[in-house]
Amino acid sequence: MVFYFTSSDGHMLYMGKDKYENEDLIRYGFPEDVWFHVDNLSSAHVYLRMNRGEKLKELDPALLVECCTLVKANSIEGCKRKEVNVVYTRWQNLEKKASYEAGQVGYKDESRVFKCRVEKTNAIVNALNRTKREEHPNLAELQEERAKEHRREQKALRKKKELEEKNARKQKEEEKRLRSYDTLFEESKMASNADVAATEDASASIAFEDDFMVRQPGRMA
């Protein structure tokens, strides 16, 4: 059984009923999921399903407090304390080894694990509990559907990138062709001007010589 909650801004939060359900949640998460757990204490595993494209470092502070408060409220010892530390990381950063007990996880990269200190806030817990619902989803099937979507998204991104690169190459080739054409045009223009100037100079010289000969006294035309 999985318990689902809706945050104040519409995000979905969920957690397993016990450590055995937690095992399935650990195995069948989504790339967008963020895992929460009370630090150094037994607690529920709470997951936040972020929207696609949302970055963990840009997680809204109010939403972060809601997730951490829900974790604290579902910790036998943590719920009795005024404050606790809650650790959180992307689902993909969780590590499950064969030697681990049910519900126990480690981290692939400790640097990608963050911590938040949270106080007991009944108002937040009560608001979340009003949205609570119980379901028995086929987590493996849901994960496979998400994996198929991910593969389609990646394929579309590759096609888009290939098209952009193709268009960029065509534009570059066109610019190169135009530059070559302009250079050829300028060279042809320069050659034509030179020919005209030479012709004009030759004509002027002949006219000058003719004029000079006509003007000389005692010379035969």
N, C-alpha and C positions, 0 to 999 in steps of 0.2 A: 504494500500500500504506500502511496505517495501523497503527502499533504501539499496542496498548492495554496499560495497566497498572492495577493495583488498589492503592490506597493502604492503609495499615494500618487505617484506619477505614472502608474500603469504598467510597470515592469512586473514580470512574473518571478516569484520566489518559490522554491520547493524544497522539501526535505523528506527523508525516509522515516518510516515509523520506528525502526530499530536498526541495529548494526547490520542485519542481513539485507534489509532494503538499501542500506548505505552502500553495501557491496555492489549492488546493481547500478546505483547512481554513479559510483566511481567508474564503473566499466562502461556505462552508456551515456556519457555526457556529450555536450555539443561544444564546438569551438568557442561559442559566445559565452559559455558558462563561467561563472566565478564562484569558487568554493570558499565557504566561511566555516570557522571552527574556533571555539574558545581555546586560547593558548594554554597549554600545559594542564588542561582539565578535560574530563569527559564531557561531551556535548553532542547535540545533533549536528549532522552535516547539512548546512543550508547552502543552497545554490541560487545564484542570481542569474537569470537568463538575460543578458544584455542584448540590445538590438545590434544588428549587423553593422559593422563600421565603427561602433562605439569603442573608445579606447579606455583601458583600465585606469590609466593615469588621469583621465578626465572624468572619472566617476563622480557624480553629483554628491556633495557632502551629506545632504539630507537622505538620499537613498542609501548611502554607505551606513549611516547611523541606523536606519531601519533594519538593514540586513544584520548588522552586528547585535542590535537589540533583540532580534528574533532568536539569534544563536544563544545569547545569554539567557533568555527566558526558557530555553529548552536544554539547559545544562543543570543537572541535579544540584551540583555544588555552586555553579556559577550564578544561578538565579537567586541564591541567598546573599551573595556579596553585593556591596554597593557599586563597585566598579570591577571590571575585568578587561583583560586584553584579548582581542579577537584577531586571529591571523586570517589572511585571505590571499588567494592567488588564482590564476586561471586554471580551469579544469585540466587543460593539457599539460600543466606543470606538475600534476600529481603523479606520484610513482607508487606502484603496487608490486611488492615483491612476494614471492612464494612463502617466505618465512613470516610475513606479517599476519596478524590475527584479523578476524572479520571486522571490517570497519576501520582498520588501521591503514594509514597512508604515509608516504614520505614525499620528498620533493626532488624533482630533477635538477632544479636550479634554485638554491637558497636566496640568491639575489633578487629573484622575482616574487618573493613572498613578502607581503606587507602586513603592517600591524596597526590596529586602531583601538584606542581605549574608549570604553563605552560605559555609561552609567545606567542604572535601572530606571526605565521610563515606562510606566504602566500604560500611559495614553497611547504610545506607539504600539505596544503589544496588543492592546485591546482593539485598536483600529485594524491591525493586520488579522487578528483572529476573526473579525467580522467578515473577512473575505475568504476565510479558510474553506477548502473543499477537499474531499477525499476521493482518490481515483486509483484504478488499477491499470495503468497504461502498459502497453507492450514497449518497454524502453528500447529493446534491441531493434524493433521495427522502426521506431521513431528515429533512432540514430542512423539507420540505414537510409531512410528517406532524406535526412539532412545531409548525409554523405553524398547522395546522388545530386542533391541541389548544389552542394559545394563543387562537385565535379563539373556540373553544367556552368556554374559561375566562372570557374577557372578556365573552362574551354572558351566561354564568351570573352573573357578578358584577354586570352591569348589571341583570339581572332581579331579583337579590337586593336591590340598592339601590333599585330602583323599588318593590318590595314593601314594603321598610322605610319608604320615604317615604310610600307610600299608607297604611300602618298608622298612621304618625305623624300624618298629616292627619286620619284617622278618629278617633284618640284625642283630638286637639286639638278637633275639632268636638264630640265627645261631652262633653268637659269643659266646653266653652263652653255646650252645651245644658243640662247639669246646673247650671251656675252661674246661668243664666237662669231655670231652673225654681225653684231655691232662692230667688232674689230675689223671684220672683213669689209664692211661697208665704209668704215673710215679710211681704210687703206685704198679702196677703190676710188673714193672721193679725192684723196690726196693725189693719186696718180693722174686722175682726170684733170685736176687743177694744174698740175705740172705741165701736162701736155698742152693745155690751152695757153698757159703762160709762155711756153716755148714757141708756140705758133704765133702768138701775138708779138713776141720779141722779134721773130724772124721777119714777119710782115713789116714791122716798123723799121727794121734795118734796111729792107729792100726799098721801102718808100723813101727813106732818108737818102739812100744812095742815088735813087732816081732824081729826087729833088735837087740834090747837090750837083749832079751832072747837068741838069737843065739850067741851073743858075750860073754855071761857069762860062765866062765869055770865051769865044773862039773855039768852042767845042761843038762837034757835030752831034746832033740829036740822034 
